[in-house]
Every structure is written in C-alpha cells, then in structure tokens.
C-alpha cells in the first residue's frame, strides 16, 4: 500500500517504500490521528525518529512545520529510502540521516535537544522496551517536557517501571498501539490536543 504525506507543505507526495519486509510503515489513518493529537506542538519542534524505516513519520512532521528531524536506522536500504524520500519532499536541509544502531544512539550523549522522540522498531523483538528503558536511564535525553511516543502492535504492550518517563496516554488503532510518555513533572508539560480515538 502506498504511503503519502497527509498534510502541510509536502501534502500528497507519495513516499518510497523500503524494499523487503524489514519495516512496518505506519498506516495513514494512524499517522493522521497521531498528528491530530500532537497538534500545534509540532511547530518548530526538533524530533528524533528512531528505527525510521521509510521516514514517513519524521517527514510528516517536517511537512507540518517541525524545525528539524534526525532519522536513525541501521538497515542500509531503509537509510537509502529515507534519503530518497527527503529529496522527493525537499526536506534535506531540515534533516539529518544516520545509519546507526538506535540503542547505541540513545545510550550515548545526545547531539542536540529533542522535543519529541518517536520509537517504532521492528515487531516482536522487545526493542521498544530496550529503547524506552535506555532513554529513561540517560537523563541527558530527557529534559522536563520531552515527549516519547512508541508505535507497537497491541500484543507487545507491557508496563514498564521508569524513573523519568511517565505514561500519559495510549491509543489503539486496529493493529497499532501508540504509547505517549513524557519526561519530568506534570507542571512542565503542556497538554496535547484532543483527538478522536479510532480504536477497534
């Protein structure tokens, strides 16, 4: 199924898919719901797209006004696909693409401040747990108010014991579950916009 940019300056642009079955592109309706929830917070945001795959989520953010997105994936074909999709959407100058192990990246010091970290690893490998746990242990990544959003299959869900991150919301859209975490105290966090839950 083709994937496209839903809204913003690159609206309607079709994105290339990563060859093979190593990635799981987010469905348009899930992406639309996600960005409806994020609302105005996406403007001028700096975002880390871990396990980037096609780059669809980060590119959607750029199209909607994000300031910069860093895309990280270890798969060579995924990295090439992200680069090609950034060329297609003309967001090369607002992005950084790294071929690297996502867990190694979040265990090291961050290269910049990120407002939002999106975690969408390959299914059924517990990588989301490892990534969120590593972020939680590395305080440099998580100034108060930093948001971490996880995209997984509902069957992968489990409760985590975390020190800095708190689970504030979760939404189910068919076979996709989004978990919303935030770092720091409630007072440091601006509320996200409301969106209709498309759960089945």
N, C-alpha and C positions, 0 to 999 in steps of 0.2 A: 504494500500500500504506500503510495507516495506521501511524503511529508512536506509541509509547506510552512511558511511564515504566516501567522494568522493576522497580525495587526502591526501598525506602525509604519516606519519609513520603507521597510522591505516587504510590506504586505503582499501576499500572493506568490512570492518567489518559491519555486519548488526546490527542495534540497536533495542532494545526492545521498544515497544510502551506502552504508559500509558493506562491501561485499562479504558474503558468508552469513553466519548466524551467531557471531560473537557479541553482537549488541542487541539491545531491546529499545527501539525508538519509542518515545512517549506518544500516545495517541493524541490527535488534535483536540479532542474534547477534554482530555485531562490537562493538556497544556493551556487551553483556554480557561479552564476552571482555576488552575494554578495562578495564572497572571491576573485573573479577576480578584483572587484573594490578595495577592501582593499589591495590586492597585498602584497608588502613587508612590509607594516606597521604592519602586524600581527606577524612578527617575534619578539620574546621576549616581546610581549605585555601582559599586565595584564588586564583581562576582567571581567566584571560583567554581568552575564546572568540572567536578571530579568524575572520572570514568565517562568522559564527554561523548563517546560514540560518534554520532553524526554532528554533534554540536548544536542540535536543534533547540535545546532549552536556552543555552547561552546566546545564540543568535536571535531568538525571540526577545530576550531581554534587551539586547542591543537595539533591535528594531523599535522597541518601546521606550528607549531613552536612557538605558544604562550607560554609564561612562566608560567602563572597561570590563572585559571578561577574559579571564585566564582559563584556557581549556587544557585539561590534563587527561591523557590516555596512554596506556602502554602499548596498545596494538598499533602496529605501523600503518595498517590500512585505515584505521579509524583516524589517526593523526592526519593522513593524507586527505581523507574525506572532509575533515574539519577545515583544513586549509582551502580546499576547493570550494566549500560552501561559504566561507568567509569572502572569497573572491567573488562568488556569484552575488552575494548580498552587499558587497562593498564595505565590509567592516574590518578589513585587515588592519587599518590604522588604530582601531579601538580594541585590539585583541592581542593576546599572547598565546601561542600554542606550544605545549611542552609534551614531548614523548617521555613519560616517566611513570614510575610506579606510584599510584595515588597514596598508598600507605606510607611510603618513604617520604613523599612530599609533606604530608601533614604531621609527620614526626619530626621534621626539620623546622627551623625558624621560618616564618612566612616572609615572602619577598615584599609584601605590602599589606596594608589594611584591607580586609574584605568585609563588606556589609552582609553578604549572603554567600553561603556555601551550599551548592547543590550536589547531592550524593546519589548517583543512580548506577550502581555496579551491576555486573552480570548476576543473573538469578542463582539462588540456591547454593551460594558459596560462603554465606555468612560474612561477606566482605563489608556489608553496610555496618554490621556491628563493630567490626575491627576499625573501620574508618571513623565512626562516631566516637568510639572509645578513645582512639588515638587523638582526635581533636580535643576531647574533654580533658585529656591529660596534658595537653600542650596549651597552656593559658595564653601564650602569645598570639594564638589564632583567634581567641575568643574575648575581645573586649566586650564590656556590657552592651547588650543590644544586638550583637551579631546573631544572625539567624542561620540555622542549618536545616535544610529540607531534604528528606530522604524519600526516594521513589523505589518501592519494592512491590513484590507480589504479596497479597494479604497473608498467604501461608507462611511468609518469612518473618512476620511480626513477632517481636518478643520485647518484654520490659527490660530496660537497662537501668543499672544503678550508676548514676552520673553525678559529678560534683558541681560542674559549672553549667551544664546544659539542662534545661527543663523542657519536657514535652508539653506544648501548649495547645495543640490541636492535631487531629488526624482526620483525613477524608478518604473514603473509598469510592473508586470509580471503576466498577466492573472488576477486572483483574489487576488493577493498580491501586496501591495504597500510598498516600502521601502522609509523612510524619513531619510535623512542624516543631522544631526545637528553637529555643532562644537562650542566649547566654546572659548571666547576670541577674539582677533583681527585677521585679515587676516594674518598679518605678523607672527603670532605664529603657523600657520597651514601649514603643508606640504601637497601638492596636492596629492590626491589619484590617483591610476592608472585608466586609462580609461577602460571601458568595454562596450560591445555591449548591447544595451537596447533590451530586449526580449518582450517588451510590445505588447499587443494585442489590 
